[in-house]
Structure formats: structure tokens, C-alpha cells
Amino acid sequence: MVIFNFKKLLEKNNMSRYRFQFLSNFDMRRINQFYFGTAKNIKTEEIDIICDIFECNISDFIKYKKSRN
């Protein structure tokens, strides 16, 4: 299972979803998908923007957790 640590990055950077929306030009629906963990996919362009804004590595944003079978 792939996990997006978007909420943790916002908290770590003391940033609101609204501030992130202003900086990224993502629509709020997409931001909420990352925030609430409902995003099913991500574009490389989105990864690039997120990592630029948070000044982080991909591994800070995306984690892999082994799924139970």
C-alpha cells in the first residue's frame, strides 16, 4: 500500500491546506484527497510541485507499507 504523508508535511511546515492551494494551484478537491488519504494515484508533476513547496524528498512524502494478504 502506498501512503501519502501530506498531512504530516503540512503540520511539520505549519501550513494550511489553503496556503498550499495558493502556492501549488492545486484544486481543493485534489488537496483533500492527499490530506484525507483517499488519493489513488499521483502525477510526477504533482510530486515535483509538492517536493518543491515542502523542500523535501519523495521519500518524505510517499511511503510504502506492505499490505496484508
Contacts in CASP RR format, 6 or more apart in sequence:
PFRMAT RR
TARGET T0000
AUTHOR 0000-0000-0000
METHOD contacts of the structure
MODEL  1
MVIFNFKKLLEKNNMSRYRFQFLSNFDMRRINQFYFGTAKNIKTEEIDII
CDIFECNISDFIKYKKSRN
1 64 0 8 1.000
1 65 0 8 1.000
1 66 0 8 1.000
1 67 0 8 1.000
2 62 0 8 1.000
2 63 0 8 1.000
2 64 0 8 1.000
2 65 0 8 1.000
3 37 0 8 1.000
3 62 0 8 1.000
3 63 0 8 1.000
3 64 0 8 1.000
3 65 0 8 1.000
4 34 0 8 1.000
4 37 0 8 1.000
4 39 0 8 1.000
4 42 0 8 1.000
4 61 0 8 1.000
4 62 0 8 1.000
4 63 0 8 1.000
5 60 0 8 1.000
5 61 0 8 1.000
5 62 0 8 1.000
5 63 0 8 1.000
6 31 0 8 1.000
6 34 0 8 1.000
6 35 0 8 1.000
6 37 0 8 1.000
6 50 0 8 1.000
6 61 0 8 1.000
7 34 0 8 1.000
7 35 0 8 1.000
7 37 0 8 1.000
9 50 0 8 1.000
9 54 0 8 1.000
9 56 0 8 1.000
9 60 0 8 1.000
9 61 0 8 1.000
10 16 0 8 1.000
10 17 0 8 1.000
10 20 0 8 1.000
10 35 0 8 1.000
12 54 0 8 1.000
13 54 0 8 1.000
17 28 0 8 1.000
17 31 0 8 1.000
17 32 0 8 1.000
17 35 0 8 1.000
20 26 0 8 1.000
20 31 0 8 1.000
20 53 0 8 1.000
21 27 0 8 1.000
21 28 0 8 1.000
21 31 0 8 1.000
23 53 0 8 1.000
24 31 0 8 1.000
24 49 0 8 1.000
24 50 0 8 1.000
24 53 0 8 1.000
26 46 0 8 1.000
26 49 0 8 1.000
30 39 0 8 1.000
30 46 0 8 1.000
32 38 0 8 1.000
33 39 0 8 1.000
42 62 0 8 1.000
47 58 0 8 1.000
47 61 0 8 1.000
47 62 0 8 1.000
50 56 0 8 1.000
50 61 0 8 1.000
51 57 0 8 1.000
51 58 0 8 1.000
51 60 0 8 1.000
51 61 0 8 1.000
54 60 0 8 1.000
54 61 0 8 1.000
END
